[in-house]
Amino acid sequence: MFDTIRNHRNWVMPLLIVVVFLPLVFTGIYGFTRFVGDENTVAKIDGESISQQELEVAQRERIERMVQMLGPSIDTRMFDTPQARASTLDSMLSEKAIEHEAARLRLSVSDARMQEIIGSVPQFQLNGKFDYDTYLRLLTVRGFTEASFEARVRSDVGRQTLDAGVAAGALLPRTVIAHLEALEGERRQIRRLQFRPEAFLAKATVSEEAIKSDYESNKDLYRTPEHAKVQYLVLRLDDLAARTPVNEAEVRDYYEKNKSRWAGVEQRRASHILITSGKDGSAPDKAAARALAENLLRQVRAKPADFARLAREYSKDPGSAEKGGDLGWFGRSMMTKPFEDAAFALKEGQISDIVESDFGFHIILVTGVKGTQTKPFEEVRASIESEMRKQAAQKSYAELAEQFTNFVYEQSDSLAAAAEKFKLPLQTIDNLTRQGVPQQPDKAAIFTPTVLDAVFSADALEKHRNTKAIDIGNNALVSVRVLDYTPATVRPLEEVRAAIKAKLERAAAVQLARQTGEARLAQLRQAADDSGFEAVRDLGRGDGQFLPMTAINAIMTVPADHLPTYLGVDESDGAYAIVHVLSASSVAATDDAGRAKRERTWLDQVASAEQLEYVQALRERFDARVTRADLSAAGRGGGKSR
């Protein structure tokens, strides 16, 4: 009882909220920056426009997530295509449809709940507590203001509530489960004969006309995105602090005057025996409880070695009784006050008198003491110097920031003078795109969506002026100058000829492999012959690593009374295979744990399907429309286009 109350004294947000909310903070499908104007509109839903700029922000975030998942070595150009943008826009419309429905149903979150959620996010915490400066810095890096982010929290929690409600309504009847289990247990015994494209490459020929035709038909695949060579300056408080000198005597004086900051936390380790009383306790009345406690006190003082045995036998604190009364280490304000006062008044090995609290009567044995020894000067010297530098730099940073802002604006034809005046390194990026530099986190924190929009503005690109000084959070300003700009261009045929030829040769080899395999299949159906086939293997519906699911489904749906038979199937890598299906069998269901896991998987699949159908219906209700034809071709097709 007492141990349980001690461990749960402070309210902690449920873990589920953090787990659900974290992806919303850093991997949302689009930001809150709004750009109006029909000329920029790429889609509409329920009268709300989605701009080209919003799509670009969402596309950048999507590419960043790809880099996080696949690693910095991934070629981000694979995701910088019209098809990828169309897919991103399609996802934005689905998210918007859920958001509008949540707003219609008034599914939001109160101010108090919102503060609890934000405060519980680990990325916003410092030393386990919510840190406002960290919060603001991360919001700025992600292109949010406080107001827009808090609006996002309310909206996202509402959407999550709606989405979870739809998933919770999914049902899977027992008859369907029984049928699925029967299908899951089906097996087929097969042999395979492969016809791989690599074996036919030497026979694959590609004409010059075919290469030119492919190039003309797929120019978007060979497009180099617009990019710029830029210079930039960053004025940071941290850099200014690093250059600020500190006085040795002042550092030592600061240490002496603030020694309590580096004092250790006084702690006690104790065991106790708790005797309860009253209607919630086990003793019939308070007097009897006290009498029992006093009797036990006499016993432990006479023989302290019996303390643990008596605690296990008599203590009514279930959390500590089985451990001989041990409560572990604790500091001040962690126990009820009468208990704390008594424990911190004792020395190691001492036993208290009877201590009465709201829980009953305690006998306390202090088993360990940790004092308040102050850390030596040399151990904390670096942190004091850093703090003093930052405090000193803070006083001059505001003035320098204003000077920097004015200077890069007034002398907008170069950053060199600003670099010299403010003693800042002038840095260069040769190939900056609208996606920024997600592979390099330090530079990604500089080239935020706001900075990238300024870099690729007409003023910066056409007039080659410095951008204004842009606040990127964490007491830092950046100004960027475009040195050279290359618009999006299609690479010349000669640059991509070899790649196109290799692609077409591979496609021709795939076709030759299929034709050869189909011819052999026709022969086998006339006269069975297993020469060249692999060894017999047992195939189930879960063997997707061996054959594509489309092939497995074709094999498993052949009736048992039609076996043996030959089938031709396509493999995922372009190979063609003849499968000799020999016989059918079944495997009994596994144990209860395996069955429950499968049922959970099937129910999740049903829930996902229902969620997709629900979102599709919402898109139609709110008239989700892609307004640019070039962005609708690769979408899911859920919205309308015109």
HELIX and SHEET records of a PDB file:
HELIX    1   1 PHE A    2  ASN A    7  1                                   6    
HELIX    2   2 LEU A   15  PHE A   26  1                                  12    
HELIX    3   3 ASP A   38  ASN A   40  5                                   3    
HELIX    4   4 GLN A   52  LEU A   70  1                                  19    
HELIX    5   5 THR A   76  PHE A   79  5                                   4    
HELIX    6   6 PRO A   82  ARG A  104  1                                  23    
HELIX    7   7 ASP A  111  GLY A  119  1                                   9    
HELIX    8   8 PRO A  122  PHE A  124  5                                   3    
HELIX    9   9 TYR A  132  VAL A  141  1                                  10    
HELIX   10  10 GLU A  146  ALA A  168  1                                  23    
HELIX   11  11 ARG A  174  GLU A  184  1                                  11    
HELIX   12  12 PRO A  197  LYS A  203  5                                   7    
HELIX   13  13 GLU A  208  SER A  217  1                                  10    
HELIX   14  14 LYS A  219  TYR A  222  5                                   4    
HELIX   15  15 LEU A  237  ALA A  242  1                                   6    
HELIX   16  16 GLU A  248  LYS A  257  1                                  10    
HELIX   17  17 LYS A  259  TRP A  262  5                                   4    
HELIX   18  18 LYS A  286  ALA A  302  1                                  17    
HELIX   19  19 PRO A  304  ASP A  306  5                                   3    
HELIX   20  20 PHE A  307  TYR A  314  1                                   8    
HELIX   21  21 PRO A  318  ALA A  321  1                                   4    
HELIX   22  22 LYS A  337  ALA A  345  1                                   9    
HELIX   23  23 PHE A  377  GLU A  410  1                                  34    
HELIX   24  24 ALA A  416  LYS A  421  1                                   6    
HELIX   25  25 PRO A  441  ALA A  444  1                                   4    
HELIX   26  26 PRO A  449  VAL A  455  1                                   7    
HELIX   27  27 ALA A  458  GLU A  462  1                                   5    
HELIX   28  28 LEU A  493  GLN A  526  1                                  34    
HELIX   29  29 MET A  549  MET A  556  1                                   8    
HELIX   30  30 ALA A  560  HIS A  562  5                                   3    
HELIX   31  31 ASP A  592  ARG A  621  1                                  30    
HELIX   32  32 ALA A  629  LEU A  631  5                                   3    
SHEET    1   A 4 GLU A  48  SER A  51  0                                        
SHEET    2   A 4 THR A  41  ILE A  45 -1                                        
SHEET    3   A 4 ARG A 625  VAL A 626 -1                                        
SHEET    4   A 4 LYS A 640  SER A 641  1                                        
SHEET    1   B 2 GLN A 125  LEU A 126  0                                        
SHEET    2   B 2 LYS A 129  PHE A 130 -1                                        
SHEET    1   C 4 ARG A 537  GLY A 540  0                                        
SHEET    2   C 4 GLU A 186  PHE A 195 -1                                        
SHEET    3   C 4 TYR A 576  SER A 586 -1                                        
SHEET    4   C 4 THR A 565  ASP A 570 -1                                        
SHEET    1   D 2 ARG A 223  THR A 224  0                                        
SHEET    2   D 2 THR A 489  VAL A 490 -1                                        
SHEET    1   E 4 GLN A 427  LEU A 432  0                                        
SHEET    2   E 4 HIS A 227  ARG A 236 -1                                        
SHEET    3   E 4 ALA A 476  THR A 486 -1                                        
SHEET    4   E 4 ILE A 470  ASP A 471 -1                                        
SHEET    1   F 4 ASP A 326  GLY A 331  0                                        
SHEET    2   F 4 GLN A 267  ILE A 275 -1                                        
SHEET    3   F 4 GLY A 360  LYS A 370 -1                                        
SHEET    4   F 4 VAL A 355  SER A 357 -1                                        
END                                                                             
